[in-house]
Amino acid sequence: MLQVSGLTKSFDNSSTPIFSDVSFSIFASQSVALIGSNGAGKSTLLRCCLRLIEPDAGSIVLDGETIDKKSGRHLSKARNKVGFVFQKHCLVPRLSALSNVLHGNLAYSQGPRNWLQGLAKQEARERAMDCLKQVGLAYLANKRCDQLSGGQSQRVAVARALMQQPSILFADEPTASLDPQSAQEIMELFKGLVKNQGLTLFFVSHNIEHALKYADRVLGLQERKLSLDSATHTQSLQSLRAFYG
């Protein structure tokens, strides 16, 4: 599903990279957590895997397709297979939950004209409602997003990512700004998507308990290297705390 080889990234012409020579593979229907201390480069690595941030070196193969040399519409097309959930949900506050989810389809199209030709409005609406149903928010479809709670807003963001019909979902600290109950609900939602739909999940987390409970594997960034790639059942809270100093 995702193969990364020799990925390296530095900023501002620094001679010291944020991370160097990072290699790993993620297989279909796996849930993989990426952990590390503040500033370790977790979010940067996640974005480099999709070339939302350009790496300095390395190879990236996404669903059997090498993307490190692609550009323009060819890169956009390769990203069509991916959904992305950010720490900040980035919803349009004045729009309804349904309208925000519909934008999940438009985000990767070549524009409204192509979208209207390729996907009828009614079909798109039905798909968006189905995505909201999957995250348990169909009853709030017409509610403005600035009237939703933090947990509800993040669920809308997940539904928007599902609108893309992804085979792999990237999530960058998706529960960081949520209260404990809402955070657990979001992680349970991800767990259900992996188990019931065969979705592949790659998520960054500061929550060690979440990494152990919801990931099949855990990757650890430390001192600019990927120093851990292990099945979670072989790890403990104590062993993973070492990645947070």
N, C-alpha and C positions, 0 to 999 in steps of 0.2 A: 504493500500500500504506500509506504513512504520509506525511501532509503536515502540516507544522508552520509556523505563521505568527505572527510577532510575539511569540514566547514570551519572557516576562520573569519573573524570580524574585529576591526578596530575602528575607532572614531577619531576625528580631528587630527589625522596624520600621526597618531600616536604610534610609537614603536612597540608599545605593549598592547597586545590584543585583548579584547574583552573575553574572548574564548578562542581557542586554537585547536585545529585538527580534530574537530568533533565528528564522530561517526556513530551511527546507530540505524536500526531498522524498526519500523512499526508494521505489524501484520494486520490483515483484515479482521475486523470485529474485536480488536484489542482495545483496552483502555490503558493508556500510558500517562503517568504523572511525571512532570519535570519539576524538581525542587532545587533549592539553593538559597543562599543568603541574599539580602538586598544588594543590588549592584553586581550580582554574579553573572548577569546576562541572560536570564531565563526568557524574558519577554522579547529581547532582541533575537535570541536563537529561534523562538517560535516564528517570528516575523521573517527571519532569513530563510526559513524552510519554504516559505511561499514567495520569497523575493519581494515582500512588502518593504523590507530593508535589504539592500544589496549586500551579500557577503563579499569579502575580499577574495576568497578562494573556496573551492570545494564543489562537489557535485550533488545535485538533488534530483531524485527520481520519484515522481508522484504517480501512483497507479500505473506503473510501467512506462511512464513517459518522462524523459529527461527534460527538465525545465530550466536548467541553469543557463542555457544559451538562447532561450526563447524571449521574444519581446512583443510589444504591441498586442494585437488581437490574438496572436498565437498563445501568448502567456495568459491573457484573459480567458481564453477558451480552456486552457489547462486548469485554471483556478475554478472553473465552473463545478468541479467535482468536490469543492471544499466549502464548508460553512465555517464562519468565524464569529465567535462570541467574545466581546471585549469586556474588560473590567467595568468600564463605564458603557452602559448599554447603547448610547448614541442614538436614541430614538428622537423623532421629531415631536416635541411636546404637544403642539397644538393639533396634531393628527390623531385619529383613532388608532386603537390597537390593530384593527384590520388593515387600515391604510399603511401603517408602518410595516406590517408583515408583507403586504403586496410589494413594497419597495425592495424586499429581499430578492424578488425575481428581476426587477429592473436593474439592480446594481451591476449585474454582469452582462446585460444585453448591450446591443449596439445603439440603443436609443428607443424611444417610445414607438416609432413607426415599425421597427423590426419586431418589437415585442407584440404589438397588436396583430401583426401578420402571423407570428408564430404561435401565439397563445391567446385564444379568445378571452375577452374580459370575464365572461361568466365562468369559464374554466379556471382562470386565475383566482377569482374570488372563492370558488369552491375549494381550490387547493389551499388558499390562505386560511379559510375557515377550518379545514382539516388540520392544518399545522397548529392553529390555536387550540383545537380540541386535543391534540396530542400533549400540549403543555397545560391542559386543564383550564383554559381561559376563554373558551368559546362564548361563555355568557357575558364576557366583557368586551366583545369584539368592537362595539360601537362607542366605547368609553375613551375619552381623550387620555393620552398617555401621561399628561401632567396631573391627572387625577388618580393615578395608580400608585400603589406602594412600591418600595424598592424591589421586593421579591417578585411582584407582579410584572414590573417593568423588565426585569431580567428574563422572566419567562417569555415575554413578548419578543425580546432579543433572540432567544433560542428559537422561537417559532419563525422569526424572520430568517434565521440561518437555515432552518429546515425547508423553507420555501425554495431554496436553491436545489433541493433534493440531493444533498451531498452524500458522498460515500465515506468521507472523513470530516470530523468536526474538530476545529482548533478552538480552544477556550483559554484565554489569558486571564488568570486569576478571576474567574467568573463570580466568585462568592466573596471577594475581598471587602466589598462595601455593604454587605448584607448582615443582618442580625443572625445569630446562630440557627434559629429555627428556619428562616428563609434560605440560609446557606445549605442546610441539610436537604431541604426540599428540592433545591436546584440540583444537587448532586444525585439525589434519588431519581430525578427526572433523567439526568444523563445515563445513570445506570440502566434505567428502563429502555432507553433508546438503543444502548449497546446490546442488551439482552434480547429485546423483542424485535428490533429492526436490523440487527447486524451492523449497526453503525460503528465506525472506528472513532475513538476519542483520544485526542492528545491535549492534555491540559496542564497549565502552569498552576502551582498551588504553594501557598505559604503554610497551609494547614496540613501538618504531618498525618493527623488522624484521617483526613480525607484521602490522602495519598495511599495510606495503608488499606482503607476500607473500600475505596472505589476504583483503584487501579489494579490491573493484572501485573504491570511492571512499573518500576520507578527508575527514572534517570536522575542523576545528581550532578549538578555543576559545582565545581569547587576549584579555586585557584586556577581559573581559566581553562580547565580541562573537564571533560566528562569522566568523572572518577567513579561513577556508579551506574551500572545497567544490570538490574536484578529483578527477579520475580519478587513481588511484594511479600509473599508468604515466607520468604527467607529473611525478611527484615523486621525490625522492631522500632518502637518509638525512640528508644535510646540510640540505636544505630543511625537513625535518620536525623536526630537532633544535631549530630556532628556537622551537618551541612549548614547549620545556622550559627556556628561559632559558639 
